[in-house]
Amino acid sequence: MSQGLTAAALSQSHLARGMSTGELQELLGMFEVTTYLPAEWIQIEGESSLRLCVVLKGRCRITKKTKSGQEQELSVLEPHGIFGEMSFFNPAPHSASVQALTEVELAGIRRDRFDILTRVGSTAAQKLAFNMLAVLIERLRAMDAWIADRIEHSQAHQHQEEWLDFQRKLYTGWTF
């Protein structure tokens, strides 16, 4: 069982939305709590850990390397922030890195442990997956709004056909 992780702490995360006390208890045994020091790398772009994480305490930043090799900050996560979902649900190398800005405490569930829950038909696992899907949808909505704003208020109109091609691929073709 996880050290220091409680149902109350887990219930604060979007991953636990709509879960009963029993479902939260079922998940508690599957999560592991890990602490990272400031500046310590939690996840490295290009590597793979198949772990879905929730920030319990502290702050961490998400970065991605550009084509030129520079590091671009994408986001700063605070308590209840979630990361690792892309490589967790679609096993592949991490698309971004995560670094602790302060001392960070995480609750993480490994894919092999999640798979145990899905094999036995756990409603907790089903709700966790649907809740993560809802988080991803909200992120996609925010990205759509950001892209639309960039096209409207910048020189991006020169690239409008490029954006439209990307959108067609994203929503219909799925081939890049």
PyMOL commands that set and color helices and strands:
alter all, ss='L'
color gray80, all
select helices_A, chain A and resi 7-11+14-16+21-28+85-89+111-119+123-153+155-173
alter helices_A, ss='H'
color red, helices_A
select strands_A, chain A and resi 31-36+41-43+51-57+60-65+71-77+82-83+97-100+104-110
alter strands_A, ss='S'
color yellow, strands_A
deselect
rebuild
show_as cartoon
